[in-house]
Amino acid sequence: LGESGREQLEFHTGEAVTLRVTYRSDLPLDRPIFSFAIYREDGVYMGLASTENCGYHTGRVQGSGQMKFQWECPFTKGGPRITASNAASTGKMLLAQAHSAAGFEVLPKAGFEHGAVRLDGHWSAG
């Protein structure tokens, strides 16, 4: 999703991106782990964002709902693919996975044409 909250297929480097997964569980689940794995279009694994590694505790989940993860697009170009997963609270049992379930195109932004990702940080002297 783009900043407007609507589906969007093209983003610029540094633009806010919201990944959303819809779930349904007939049985109650205690603290399930939702995650998004990001892959480059050539299949190289770029990273993982999960409720667990971000310190977000889902509590008890039952019925239907959505989980969202918002971040700034670090890619300078390309078409990353997203895999969505849901695991038991131990992280040892995968409950559901949608491999390469979504993707988007990254449009080049002036000043970020070099490399695969934007290196965000702060410079200082001394």
C-alpha positions as CSV (number, residue, x, y, z in Angstrom):
1,L,0.0,0.0,0.0
2,G,1.2,3.5,-0.7
3,E,0.9,6.6,1.6
4,S,-2.7,7.0,0.6
5,G,-3.6,3.6,2.0
6,R,-4.4,2.2,-1.5
7,E,-2.7,-0.5,-3.4
8,Q,0.3,0.8,-5.3
9,L,2.7,-1.1,-7.6
10,E,5.4,1.5,-8.1
11,F,7.5,3.2,-5.4
12,H,10.5,5.5,-5.3
13,T,13.5,5.0,-3.1
14,G,12.7,6.3,0.4
15,E,8.9,6.3,-0.1
16,A,6.7,4.8,2.6
17,V,5.5,1.3,1.8
18,T,3.0,-0.7,3.8
19,L,2.9,-4.5,3.5
20,R,-0.4,-6.0,4.5
21,V,-1.5,-9.6,5.1
22,T,-5.0,-10.7,5.7
23,Y,-5.5,-13.8,8.0
24,R,-8.2,-16.1,9.2
25,S,-7.9,-18.5,12.0
26,D,-10.8,-20.8,13.2
27,L,-8.8,-21.7,16.4
28,P,-7.3,-19.2,18.8
29,L,-3.6,-18.7,18.4
30,D,-1.4,-17.3,21.2
31,R,1.2,-14.7,20.0
32,P,1.5,-16.0,16.4
33,I,4.5,-14.5,14.5
34,F,3.7,-12.7,11.2
35,S,6.5,-12.0,8.8
36,F,7.5,-10.6,5.5
37,A,10.6,-11.8,3.7
38,I,12.0,-9.6,1.0
39,Y,13.7,-11.0,-2.1
40,R,15.4,-9.2,-5.0
41,E,13.9,-10.1,-8.4
42,D,16.9,-12.4,-9.0
43,G,15.9,-14.4,-5.9
44,V,18.6,-13.0,-3.5
45,Y,17.2,-12.9,0.1
46,M,17.3,-9.2,1.3
47,G,15.9,-9.5,4.8
48,L,13.0,-10.3,7.1
49,A,10.6,-8.2,9.1
50,S,8.5,-10.1,11.7
51,T,6.3,-9.2,14.6
52,E,8.9,-11.0,16.8
53,N,12.0,-9.2,15.6
54,C,10.3,-5.8,15.7
55,G,9.1,-6.4,19.3
56,Y,5.4,-6.3,18.4
57,H,3.4,-8.9,20.4
58,T,0.2,-10.0,18.6
59,G,-1.5,-11.4,21.7
60,R,-4.3,-13.9,21.1
61,V,-5.6,-14.1,17.5
62,Q,-8.8,-15.7,16.3
63,G,-11.1,-15.0,13.4
64,S,-10.2,-12.7,10.6
65,G,-8.0,-9.7,10.6
66,Q,-5.0,-7.9,9.0
67,M,-1.4,-7.2,10.0
68,K,0.5,-4.4,8.5
69,F,4.2,-3.5,8.4
70,Q,5.3,0.0,7.3
71,W,8.8,0.9,6.2
72,E,10.7,3.2,3.8
73,C,11.7,1.6,0.6
74,P,15.5,1.2,0.7
75,F,15.9,-0.2,-2.8
76,T,17.3,2.0,-5.6
77,K,15.7,0.0,-8.5
78,G,14.3,-3.3,-9.3
79,G,11.2,-5.4,-8.5
80,P,11.4,-6.9,-5.0
81,R,9.2,-9.9,-4.3
82,I,7.4,-10.4,-0.9
83,T,6.8,-13.7,0.9
84,A,4.3,-13.6,3.7
85,S,4.4,-16.1,6.5
86,N,2.7,-16.9,9.8
87,A,4.2,-19.2,12.4
88,A,3.4,-20.5,15.9
89,S,4.8,-18.4,18.8
90,T,7.8,-20.7,19.1
91,G,8.7,-19.9,15.5
92,K,9.2,-23.7,14.9
93,M,6.0,-24.5,13.2
94,L,5.0,-22.7,10.0
95,L,1.2,-22.2,9.9
96,A,0.9,-20.6,6.5
97,Q,3.1,-19.2,3.8
98,A,2.5,-17.4,0.5
99,H,5.8,-17.4,-1.4
100,S,6.3,-14.5,-3.7
101,A,2.8,-13.4,-2.9
102,A,3.3,-9.7,-3.9
103,G,5.8,-7.4,-5.4
104,F,6.3,-3.9,-6.7
105,E,8.5,-1.9,-8.9
106,V,11.1,0.6,-7.6
107,L,11.6,3.6,-9.7
108,P,14.9,5.4,-9.7
109,K,15.1,8.6,-7.7
110,A,17.7,11.3,-8.4
111,G,20.7,10.9,-6.1
112,F,20.1,7.2,-5.4
113,E,21.2,5.6,-8.7
114,H,24.2,3.7,-7.2
115,G,24.1,0.3,-5.6
116,A,21.1,-1.9,-4.8
117,V,19.9,-0.1,-1.6
118,R,20.0,3.3,-0.1
119,L,22.4,3.6,2.8
120,D,20.6,5.9,5.3
121,G,22.6,7.5,8.0
122,H,24.1,10.7,9.3
123,W,27.5,12.2,8.7
124,S,29.4,14.3,11.2
125,A,32.9,15.8,11.5
126,G,35.3,15.1,14.3
